[in-house]
Amino acid sequence: MAGETPQVYLIHGNDEVRVHNERARLVAQLVPTEYRAENLTEIEPPGNRPLSLRQIGADLMAELATASFFPDTRRVIVVEQLGDLFGAPSDGAESSSGAAKRKTKKEPAHGQEPVTAFCRFLRRDLAGTNGVLILTAIEEPDRRRRIRTNSPLYQTIQSIGRIIQLNQPAVIFQFLDAFSNRNLTLALRILPDLLAEDDGPASVFRMLTRQVRFLIQAKLLERSGGAKGDAEQFAAKFFPPAKGLNLMLEHSFSADKIRRAVSRWSLGELNALLPRLEQMTTVVYPSVNDVYVPDAQVALEGLVLDACGSGPQSTLKSL
């Protein structure tokens, strides 16, 4: 009914920052900080492998059906990267339907197929609880992993809950690839269109900062040794254990592109970009006390020119 808080949310898209920000906003709206130890459950996948309802469906329904210890406060369950929402299994994850087909002859399924059972629970039983389910799904830039809008689970959420889609324009990926490959002409040509289409300089600045972080990590991995095991050990020891901050937790397609492009950079050049990015923070996020704030687009163009230009080494290393 109009005005009622939905009990199911799906936040998805390829803009990882905005997806996580929206998730944080919803959690803050639904569960006061002092009640989160009891009333907030967060379920995250291990690494890049998505979760599946075959793994967590029964526990998830039990969590949602559990009464809140505080009657006036909703019980909120957040699930990240549920594989059943995506178009195809990836990173070794097996689809529920594929597993079911293999089990039909040798292992008869107990009860309903997990997705069917979960959709039925959402439609029939969830309204009798005070639980709220928040699903977040990051769609990969290469489009090999995207939400399947004709799936029973998506259509169930669409009919009883709220779907929030947060996408970056495709041009952002062209810009980041051009920057990583130091293609100055292409990067400068794309930047004005990107600023016009996107949420403005702040969004572009966040993505550029993230890309520089990943390039630095790729250069450190390059120095740690060529073997995959060496890189994984190095990343586990020295990189933050969070997707968006750790190159090794990104989709292999995106990570491989960055690791190939990093041969065009020296570590000194990449490290020299850090103070430039720090200086740009006051341009992108100006204070009310600032007497003068440079034009953000001009500042971004200057950064790209120095970083990707034909002779950036002396300019960057002098900082």
N, C-alpha and C positions, 0 to 999 in steps of 0.2 A: 504494500500500500504506500501511497505517496506520503513522504515525510518520515517513514520508518527507516531505521538504519539497516542496510542490507546485511545479511549474515554470511555472504560469500563475496569476496573481491578477487578479481584476477587483474594484476598489474603486469603488463608485458610490453615488449618493444625492444629496439636495439639501442636505446639511450640508457645505458646502465646507471649513470649518475642520477637521472631523473626518476628511474624506476625505484632505486633505493631511497631517494628522498621522499617519494610518495608513500612508500612503505613506512618510513619513519614517521611521516605526518599522520598516517592512519593509526599507527600504534599509539602515538602520543594522544590522539583524539579519543581512542577507545579505552585505553588502560592508563590510569594515573601512575606516575613513577613509583609511588610507594606500594602499589599492588602488583607490580610486574613479577616479582619473585614467585608469586602464587598463581597469577592469572595470565601469564604470557609464556607460551612454549614456542620455540623456534627450531625448525627442523631443516638442516642444511645438507646438501649432498657431499659425499667425500670427493674432493678434487673436482675433476671435470665430468664425472659420471653422474647423469641425472638419477634422481630417485624414481621409484615406480610404485603404483598402488599395490602391485603384487607383493612388494616388500613392506610397505608401511600402511596399506589401506585399513587393516583391522585396528591397528594401534591409533591411527588418525581418527577413525570413527569413535573409538573409545575416549580419546581426548576431547573431542567435540561434544560428546554426550555427558562428560563429567561436569557436575554442577560446580558453579563458582563458590568458593569459600565466602566471598563477599557478595551477597545477593544483588546489590545495586551496581555491581561492576561486571562487565562481560568478560568471559574467558576467551582469549584470543590465541589462535594457533597460526603461525606463519610457516609456510612451506616454500622453499626455494627450488626452482628447476625440477618440477615434476615431469618426468619423461613422457607420461601419458598425454600431455598437452601438445607435444611436438609431432611433426609430420612423420618422422622416422627415427628409429633408434640410432644412437651415435655413441662414439667413444666406448664401444664395448657393451653399452646398455642394451638389454633385450626388450623388445616390445612385449606387452602383455599378451597380445593376440598371437604373436609368434610362439611365445612360450606355451600358450594354451594349446595351440595346434600340435606341438611336439608332445604334449602330455596326454593328449586325448586317448591314445591307444594304451600307453603304458601306465599313466598315472591319472586316473579319473579325478577331475576337479571336485573339491569339497565345496558345496554350495554354489553360489553364483560366481561368474567371472568377475574379477576385482573391480573393473571399471563400471560394469553394470550395477554391482552391489553398491558401489560408492555413490553413483548418480541417484540410485533409488533412495539412499540414505539422505542425500542433500534435498531431494524433492519432498520426501515424506516425513522424515524424522527430525531434521535439523531445526525446523520451526518450533519444536517442542523443547528446545534447549536455549540457553543464553550464550551459546558459543558463536564465535565469529571466525571464519576461515579466510586468511589472506594468502593467496598464491602469487608468487612473483616468478616471472619467466623472462630471462634475457635471451633475445633472439640474436644469433650470431651475424656479424656483418656480411659474411659470404653467402648468407641465405641457405646454408645447408641445414640450419636448425631454425625452424620458424614454427609458430603456433598453427595448428591445424584447426581452422575455424569450422569445419564440417564434422568434427569429432563429437561423439555423444557427450563427453565431459564439457567441452567448450559450450555446446548448445544448452546443456543443463545450467551452467553458470550464467549464461546469457539470459535465460528465462527467469531465474530466481534471484540473481545477484547483480553485481555491477562489474563491468569490464572497463579498464582504463588502459589505453594504448599510448605509449610514449616513444615515438620514433625520432631519430635524428634524420635529417635529410641525407640522401645518398651521397651528396656532394661532399659531406664531411670526410667520408672515407677516401674520396679522390684527393682531397686536400692533404690528409694525413699521409697517404702513400707518396704524394709528390714531395712533401716535406722530408719524409724518411729517406727518399731517394735523391734528395737535394736537387730536385727539378725546379729551379727558381722560376722559370717562365710560367710553368703550369700552376705552381702554388700561388703566385701573385695574380694570375688570371682568375683563379677559382675564388680567392679570398673575398672579393667584394660581393659576389653572388652568395657565398656562404653566409656572410654577415647579414645579408638581406633576407635570406630564407630561414636562418636559424634563430635562436633566442638572443642573438646579439653577441657582442664581444666576450661577455662572461662565459658563455657556453663554449665558444671556440677556444678561449684561453684555457678552460679546464681540460678540454680534449688534447690541446697541444702540450700542456704540462704532463698529462698522462703519457703521451707519446714519447716525450723526452725521457721520462722515467723508464719506460720500457726499452728505449734505445740504450740507455746507460746499463740497464740490467743485461741486455743482449751482449754488449761489449764485455761486461764482466764474465758472462758465461763463455764467451769466445776465448777469454784468457784462462778460464778454469780448466779447459781441456775439451776435446771434440766429442768424447763419448757421452751418450745420452745419460748413463748412470752418473757420470761425474757432474753433469749439469744439474741433474735432479738433486743430488746431494748438496751441491753448492747453493742452489736456490732454497732448499729446505733449511739450510743453516743460516743464510744471510738475508733472504728476502722476506717481506711481511707475508704472513699466512692468510692473505685475503685476496679474493679475485678483484681485479681493478687496480691492485697495487703490486701484483706478482705476475710477471710475464709467463711463468711456467704454468699458471693456472688459467691462462687464456686458451681459447680454442686453438688447436694446433695450426689451422690455416692462417689465422691472424698472427700467431707467434712466429711462425716460419717466415712470413713476409718481413717482419721486423728484423729477425736474425739474419736474413739475407741482405737487407738494406744497410745494416750496421757497418759493413765493410767500407762504406763510403765516409765513415766518421772516425776520428780519433777520440780517445777517452777525454783528452784535454779539451777538445772542442765541445763535447757534450757537457762536461762539467762546467765549462765557462758559460753555458746557457742558463745554468741555475740562478746565478745572481741577476741575470737579465729578467728571468721569469719572476723572481722575487720583487724586483723593481716595478714590474708591470702590475703587480697586485694592487698597488695604490691607484693605478690608472683604470683598471677594470672595476675595482670596488672602491671608489673614492669616498673620502670622509666628508662630512658636512663642514669640517673645519679647514679643508683644503682651499687655499686661495685660488690656485690655478690647477687644472687637471688637463694634461695633454689629450689630444684626440686619440681614442682607443684604436680606431682603424689604422691611423698613421703609425701608432706604436707597434701594432701587430705586423704591419708591412715592413717596418724597420727591422724587427726581430727576424722575420723570414728572410729579408734581404741579406742581413749579416750572416745568418746561419747557413743559407743555401747558396749564397753567391759564389762567384768563381774564386774569390780569395778570402774566405772567412777566417782562416787560421789566425792571422795577425790581429784582426778586429776582435775576435772572441777571446784570444789568449791575453789580450792587453787589459781585460777587465779584472 
